Amino acid sequence: MEAVTRQHFFFHDQPEYAAQRESCHFCQLRAFPAHKTIPVTIVNEVDQAVIPPNFRFVDRMVLRPGVEPAEDSFRSGCSCESDDACQYTGCLCLADLDDQGNGSDEDEDEDEDDEGNDAYHIANQLNGDDFEAGAAKKKKKDRTKRKAYAYHSHGAKAGLLRSKMLNSKEPLYECHAGCSCSMSCPNRVVERGRTVPLQIFRTHDRGWGVHAQAAIKKGQFVDRYYGEIITSAEADRRRAAAAVSQRKDVYLFALDKFTDPDSLDARLRGPPLEVDGEFLSGPTRFINHSCEPNLRIFARVGDHADKHIHDLALFAIRDIPRGEELTFDYVDGVMTGDLAGMEEEAHGEMAKCLCGSRKCRGYLW
C-alpha cells in the first residue's frame, strides 16, 4: 500500500506517467468532480493489501450490450412553475408516488407550526359564517394540491428522507435533467449527488470497508451504488464463470423493483437487469454487509421512462457518528426464521456472515 501511495503522490503529476495514471485508484478518485470538497480517500493501517488492480472507480452507471435507455421521444419531465411546486401531486415526477399526505405530526418539517390554525380560529370568530364558507372552499381546492414528497424541504431536516419513506421500501421518484425546475429543487436529493466525504479502509477481518469522514443524519443520502448494468443472461454467465459464485453475488444487484409480468412496458416484463459493481463502481462497492445496518438501499427513479435502469441509492436509517463503519443489509428482508428452517447440511453451501452484530443471522444466503 505504501509503495502505491508513494508512486501516486510523487510521480503521477509528471507527463511521462500518463499511462500509470489511468490505472491509479487515487487518480481516478481525484478526477471525481466533487473531489476537492467531498473527497473519497483510501487508507490501510492493517496490512499491505491494495485495492484490486483490475478495479476502476467510476461515478456513473455503465450500460453494457443489450441494455438501452429510453428513446428521447419517450422521455418527459415536470413543468412546475417553481421548485416549491415539485412537492405536490401536480408535479409529473411524483405521479407514481403513493400519497404521503397522511404522515404523523412528528414527521412534518420542523419549521411548520400551528400559526395557520391559530389564525383560522381567530378569523373565524371575527367573521362568522362567511369565513367558514370561504375556508371550506379553500380546503376543497387544497385537496387537489396535496403534498406527496419524499424529503423534508425546510428547516434542520431539509433534504432528509421523511420517516414514512425511510421505514418503507417504496421507490423514490425525483425530478431530473428533463424537468423545468432547477438543481436546487427539494426533490433532487439523489440527483445532486453525494455530499458526504467517505474513506475506504482496511478492516481486520472483512477485507475493505467504508466509513464517513463526517457525521451523517438519519434520512441523509450517502451515495449511489454504481456499476455495469448488464442483462440477466450476462449476469448468469458471470456467476458461472466466477471461481466462487457466492462471492460474485456480493457485487450483483437486480434492478427488479418494477418487474411486473403484466406491465405494458416490455422491458419490465422479463428478467430484470442487474448491476455488477465488482470491477467498475464507486466507493459504496466496498461497504460491508450487516444484519443490523445503519444504511438502507432504495430504488430511485428519475425519468419514468427509465424505470428498468433505476438508481440504487443508500440512505442512513439512523444517526451515524463520524468514523463509524457504514453497512447495509445485502439481503434486506430475510428473517432469521427463514434460515433456521433450512436443513443443517444446506448451511455448508451458504455464505457465512461475518458482521458480528447482535442480530447476526449467521449466513448471507
C-alpha positions as CSV (number, residue, x, y, z in Angstrom):
1,M,0.0,0.0,0.0
2,E,2.8,2.4,0.9
3,A,4.6,1.8,-2.5
4,V,1.4,2.5,-4.4
5,T,0.7,5.7,-2.4
6,R,4.2,6.9,-2.9
7,Q,4.1,6.3,-6.7
8,H,0.9,8.3,-6.9
9,F,1.9,11.4,-4.9
10,F,5.5,11.7,-6.2
11,F,5.2,10.8,-9.8
12,H,1.7,10.9,-11.3
13,D,1.7,14.6,-11.9
14,Q,4.5,14.1,-14.4
15,P,3.6,13.7,-18.1
16,E,5.7,10.5,-18.6
17,Y,3.5,8.7,-16.1
18,A,0.2,9.3,-18.0
19,A,-0.3,5.6,-18.7
20,Q,0.0,4.8,-15.0
21,R,-2.5,7.5,-14.0
22,E,-5.1,5.6,-16.0
23,S,-5.0,2.6,-13.6
24,C,-4.2,4.5,-10.5
25,H,-7.1,4.4,-8.0
26,F,-6.0,7.7,-6.3
27,C,-6.0,9.4,-9.7
28,Q,-9.5,8.0,-10.5
29,L,-10.9,9.3,-7.3
30,R,-9.2,12.7,-7.7
31,A,-10.9,13.0,-11.1
32,F,-14.4,13.0,-9.5
33,P,-15.9,16.5,-9.9
34,A,-16.6,16.9,-6.1
35,H,-13.2,15.6,-5.0
36,K,-11.9,18.9,-3.6
37,T,-14.9,19.5,-1.3
38,I,-16.1,15.9,-0.5
39,P,-13.2,13.6,-1.3
40,V,-13.1,9.8,-1.2
41,T,-9.8,8.6,0.3
42,I,-8.2,5.2,0.8
43,V,-6.2,4.0,3.9
44,N,-4.7,0.7,5.0
45,E,-3.2,0.5,8.5
46,V,-3.7,-3.2,8.8
47,D,-1.6,-5.0,6.1
48,Q,-0.1,-4.4,2.7
49,A,-3.2,-5.1,0.6
50,V,-4.2,-2.7,-2.1
51,I,-7.5,-2.2,-4.0
52,P,-7.6,-4.9,-6.7
53,P,-5.7,-3.7,-9.8
54,N,-8.5,-4.8,-12.1
55,F,-11.0,-2.5,-10.4
56,R,-11.8,1.0,-11.6
57,F,-13.6,3.8,-9.8
58,V,-16.5,5.4,-11.7
59,D,-19.1,8.0,-10.7
60,R,-21.9,6.8,-13.1
61,M,-23.6,3.7,-14.4
62,V,-22.0,1.9,-17.3
63,L,-24.5,0.4,-19.8
64,R,-23.3,-2.9,-21.4
65,P,-24.6,-4.6,-24.6
66,G,-28.3,-5.4,-24.5
67,V,-29.1,-2.5,-22.2
68,E,-30.6,0.6,-23.7
69,P,-32.0,3.7,-22.1
70,A,-35.4,5.0,-23.3
71,E,-35.5,6.9,-26.6
72,D,-35.8,10.7,-26.3
73,S,-39.3,10.6,-27.7
74,F,-40.5,8.7,-24.6
75,R,-38.8,11.0,-22.1
76,S,-40.7,13.5,-20.1
77,G,-40.2,15.8,-17.1
78,C,-42.2,18.1,-14.9
79,S,-43.1,21.7,-16.0
80,C,-43.6,23.0,-12.5
81,E,-43.6,26.8,-12.3
82,S,-41.3,26.9,-9.3
83,D,-39.1,24.5,-7.3
84,D,-41.6,24.5,-4.4
85,A,-44.3,23.2,-6.7
86,C,-42.3,19.9,-7.0
87,Q,-43.5,18.9,-3.6
88,Y,-47.2,18.4,-4.7
89,T,-49.2,15.8,-6.5
90,G,-49.4,18.1,-9.5
91,C,-45.7,17.5,-10.2
92,L,-45.4,15.0,-13.1
93,C,-42.4,13.4,-11.4
94,L,-44.5,12.4,-8.4
95,A,-47.4,10.9,-10.4
96,D,-46.5,7.4,-9.3
97,L,-45.7,8.2,-5.7
98,D,-48.1,6.9,-3.1
99,D,-50.0,9.6,-1.2
100,Q,-47.7,10.8,1.5
101,G,-50.1,13.4,2.9
102,N,-51.1,11.5,5.9
103,G,-47.7,11.5,7.8
104,S,-47.7,11.8,11.5
105,D,-47.1,15.2,13.1
106,E,-43.6,14.3,14.2
107,D,-42.7,13.6,10.6
108,E,-43.6,17.1,9.4
109,D,-41.0,19.7,8.6
110,E,-39.6,21.3,11.7
111,D,-40.3,24.9,10.5
112,E,-44.0,24.1,10.1
113,D,-46.1,25.1,13.1
114,D,-49.7,25.8,14.1
115,E,-49.8,29.5,13.3
116,G,-52.1,28.9,10.4
117,N,-54.6,27.1,12.6
118,D,-54.5,29.8,15.2
119,A,-55.1,32.4,12.5
120,Y,-58.0,30.4,11.3
121,H,-59.8,30.2,14.6
122,I,-59.3,34.0,15.3
123,A,-60.6,35.0,11.9
124,N,-63.5,32.6,12.3
125,Q,-64.6,34.2,15.5
126,L,-64.4,37.7,13.9
127,N,-66.0,37.0,10.6
128,G,-68.5,34.2,11.4
129,D,-70.2,32.1,8.8
130,D,-68.7,34.0,5.8
131,F,-65.3,32.9,6.8
132,E,-66.4,29.4,7.4
133,A,-67.8,29.1,3.8
134,G,-64.6,30.6,2.4
135,A,-62.4,28.3,4.4
136,A,-64.4,25.2,3.3
137,K,-64.0,26.3,-0.4
138,K,-60.2,26.7,0.1
139,K,-60.0,23.3,1.8
140,K,-61.7,21.7,-1.1
141,K,-59.2,23.4,-3.5
142,D,-56.2,22.4,-1.4
143,R,-57.2,18.7,-1.7
144,T,-56.3,18.9,-5.4
145,K,-52.8,20.1,-4.4
146,R,-51.7,17.7,-1.7
147,K,-48.1,17.2,-0.7
148,A,-46.7,14.0,-2.0
149,Y,-42.9,14.3,-1.4
150,A,-40.3,12.0,-0.1
151,Y,-38.0,14.6,1.6
152,H,-38.2,17.3,4.2
153,S,-38.0,20.7,2.5
154,H,-37.5,23.2,5.3
155,G,-35.6,23.7,8.5
156,A,-32.9,21.5,10.1
157,K,-34.3,18.4,8.3
158,A,-34.2,19.8,4.8
159,G,-33.0,17.2,2.3
160,L,-33.5,14.3,4.7
161,L,-35.8,11.4,3.8
162,R,-39.0,11.5,5.7
163,S,-39.6,8.8,8.3
164,K,-42.6,7.5,6.5
165,M,-40.4,6.8,3.5
166,L,-37.4,5.7,5.4
167,N,-39.3,3.0,7.2
168,S,-40.8,1.7,3.9
169,K,-39.5,0.0,0.8
170,E,-41.2,2.4,-1.5
171,P,-39.3,3.7,-4.5
172,L,-38.2,7.3,-4.7
173,Y,-39.3,9.5,-7.6
174,E,-37.2,12.6,-8.3
175,C,-37.0,15.5,-10.6
176,H,-34.2,15.2,-13.2
177,A,-32.4,16.9,-16.1
178,G,-35.5,16.8,-18.3
179,C,-37.5,19.0,-15.8
180,S,-38.1,22.7,-15.8
181,C,-37.1,23.0,-12.1
182,S,-33.6,24.0,-11.0
183,M,-30.9,21.9,-9.4
184,S,-32.0,23.5,-6.1
185,C,-35.4,21.7,-6.3
186,P,-36.1,20.0,-3.0
187,N,-37.0,16.8,-5.0
188,R,-33.5,16.4,-6.4
189,V,-31.6,15.0,-3.5
190,V,-30.0,12.0,-5.2
191,E,-29.8,13.9,-8.4
192,R,-27.4,16.4,-6.8
193,G,-25.1,13.6,-5.8
194,R,-23.0,12.6,-2.7
195,T,-22.4,15.3,-0.1
196,V,-20.5,13.1,2.4
197,P,-16.7,12.6,2.4
198,L,-16.0,8.9,2.5
199,Q,-13.0,6.8,3.4
200,I,-12.3,3.3,2.2
201,F,-10.3,1.5,4.9
202,R,-8.9,-2.0,5.6
203,T,-10.7,-3.9,8.3
204,H,-9.0,-6.6,10.4
205,D,-11.3,-9.5,9.4
206,R,-13.7,-8.4,6.5
207,G,-11.4,-7.0,3.8
208,W,-12.2,-3.4,2.9
209,G,-14.9,-1.3,4.5
210,V,-16.1,2.3,4.3
211,H,-16.7,5.0,6.9
212,A,-17.7,8.6,6.7
213,Q,-15.4,11.5,7.5
214,A,-18.3,13.5,8.8
215,A,-21.4,12.8,10.9
216,I,-24.4,11.6,9.0
217,K,-28.0,12.4,10.0
218,K,-30.9,9.9,9.9
219,G,-32.5,10.1,6.5
220,Q,-29.5,11.6,4.8
221,F,-28.5,10.5,1.3
222,V,-25.0,8.9,1.3
223,D,-24.3,7.8,-2.3
224,R,-25.4,5.6,-5.1
225,Y,-24.3,2.0,-5.9
226,Y,-22.7,2.2,-9.3
227,G,-21.6,-0.5,-11.7
228,E,-22.1,-2.1,-15.0
229,I,-25.7,-2.6,-15.9
230,I,-26.0,-6.0,-17.6
231,T,-28.7,-8.3,-18.9
232,S,-29.9,-11.2,-16.7
233,A,-28.3,-13.7,-19.1
234,E,-24.9,-11.9,-18.8
235,A,-25.3,-11.9,-15.0
236,D,-25.8,-15.7,-15.0
237,R,-22.8,-16.1,-17.3
238,R,-20.6,-14.1,-14.9
239,R,-21.8,-16.1,-11.9
240,A,-21.0,-19.3,-13.7
241,A,-17.5,-18.0,-14.7
242,A,-16.7,-16.9,-11.2
243,A,-14.5,-19.2,-9.1
244,V,-16.9,-18.8,-6.2
245,S,-20.4,-17.9,-7.4
246,Q,-21.4,-16.8,-3.8
247,R,-18.6,-14.2,-3.9
248,K,-19.9,-12.9,-7.2
249,D,-23.4,-12.4,-5.8
250,V,-21.9,-9.9,-3.3
251,Y,-21.5,-7.4,-6.2
252,L,-24.6,-8.2,-8.2
253,F,-27.9,-6.3,-7.5
254,A,-31.0,-7.0,-9.5
255,L,-32.9,-3.9,-10.7
256,D,-36.2,-5.7,-10.0
257,K,-38.2,-3.0,-8.1
258,F,-40.6,-2.5,-11.1
259,T,-40.5,-6.0,-12.6
260,D,-44.1,-7.0,-13.5
261,P,-45.1,-9.8,-15.9
262,D,-48.3,-7.7,-16.7
263,S,-46.5,-4.4,-17.3
264,L,-47.2,-2.5,-20.5
265,D,-43.5,-1.9,-20.7
266,A,-41.8,-4.9,-22.3
267,R,-38.6,-4.1,-20.5
268,L,-40.3,-4.6,-17.2
269,R,-42.0,-7.9,-18.1
270,G,-38.9,-10.1,-18.5
271,P,-36.0,-10.9,-16.2
272,P,-34.6,-7.7,-14.6
273,L,-31.3,-6.2,-15.5
274,E,-28.5,-6.4,-12.9
275,V,-25.8,-4.1,-11.6
276,D,-22.3,-5.6,-11.3
277,G,-20.0,-3.5,-9.2
278,E,-17.1,-5.9,-8.9
279,F,-14.8,-4.3,-11.5
280,L,-16.4,-0.9,-12.1
281,S,-18.1,1.0,-9.3
282,G,-17.8,3.8,-6.7
283,P,-16.8,3.8,-3.0
284,T,-20.1,2.1,-2.0
285,R,-18.9,-1.1,-3.6
286,F,-16.7,-1.5,-0.6
287,I,-19.4,-1.1,2.0
288,N,-19.8,-4.3,4.1
289,H,-22.9,-6.2,5.0
290,S,-24.5,-6.2,8.4
291,C,-27.6,-7.8,9.8
292,E,-28.0,-4.7,11.9
293,P,-27.1,-2.0,9.3
294,N,-27.0,1.8,9.5
295,L,-27.9,2.3,5.8
296,R,-30.7,1.1,3.6
297,I,-30.8,0.9,-0.2
298,F,-33.7,2.4,-2.1
299,A,-34.8,2.3,-5.8
300,R,-34.6,5.8,-7.1
301,V,-36.3,6.9,-10.4
302,G,-35.5,10.0,-12.4
303,D,-37.2,9.9,-15.8
304,H,-40.1,7.4,-15.6
305,A,-39.2,6.0,-19.0
306,D,-36.0,4.6,-17.5
307,K,-37.5,2.6,-14.6
308,H,-35.7,-0.5,-15.9
309,I,-32.4,1.1,-15.1
310,H,-33.3,2.9,-11.9
311,D,-30.7,4.0,-9.4
312,L,-29.7,2.2,-6.2
313,A,-29.5,4.9,-3.5
314,L,-28.2,4.5,0.0
315,F,-29.7,6.4,2.9
316,A,-28.9,6.5,6.6
317,I,-31.6,4.8,8.7
318,R,-30.2,6.3,11.9
319,D,-27.8,9.0,13.0
320,I,-24.2,7.8,12.3
321,P,-21.2,9.4,14.1
322,R,-18.1,10.3,12.2
323,G,-15.8,7.3,11.8
324,E,-18.4,4.6,12.3
325,E,-18.3,1.9,9.6
326,L,-21.1,2.1,7.1
327,T,-23.1,-1.0,6.4
328,F,-26.3,-2.2,4.7
329,D,-28.2,-5.4,4.6
330,Y,-27.3,-7.2,1.4
331,V,-30.4,-9.3,1.7
332,D,-32.8,-6.8,3.3
333,G,-36.0,-8.6,4.4
334,V,-34.6,-12.1,5.1
335,M,-35.7,-13.2,8.5
336,T,-33.9,-15.4,11.0
337,G,-36.7,-18.0,10.7
338,D,-36.1,-18.5,7.0
339,L,-32.6,-19.7,7.8
340,A,-33.5,-21.7,10.9
341,G,-35.9,-23.8,8.9
342,M,-33.3,-25.0,6.5
343,E,-31.6,-28.4,6.7
344,E,-28.4,-28.2,8.6
345,E,-26.4,-29.7,5.7
346,A,-27.6,-26.9,3.5
347,H,-25.7,-24.4,5.6
348,G,-22.5,-25.7,4.2
349,E,-23.4,-24.3,0.8
350,M,-24.3,-20.9,2.2
351,A,-22.1,-17.8,2.5
352,K,-21.3,-17.3,6.2
353,C,-22.0,-13.8,7.7
354,L,-19.1,-12.1,9.5
355,C,-20.9,-8.9,10.6
356,G,-20.7,-9.8,14.3
357,S,-23.8,-7.8,15.1
358,R,-26.3,-8.7,17.9
359,K,-28.8,-9.6,15.3
360,C,-26.5,-11.6,13.0
361,R,-28.4,-14.3,11.1
362,G,-25.3,-16.4,10.7
363,Y,-25.5,-16.6,6.9
364,L,-25.9,-14.2,4.0
365,W,-27.6,-16.6,1.5
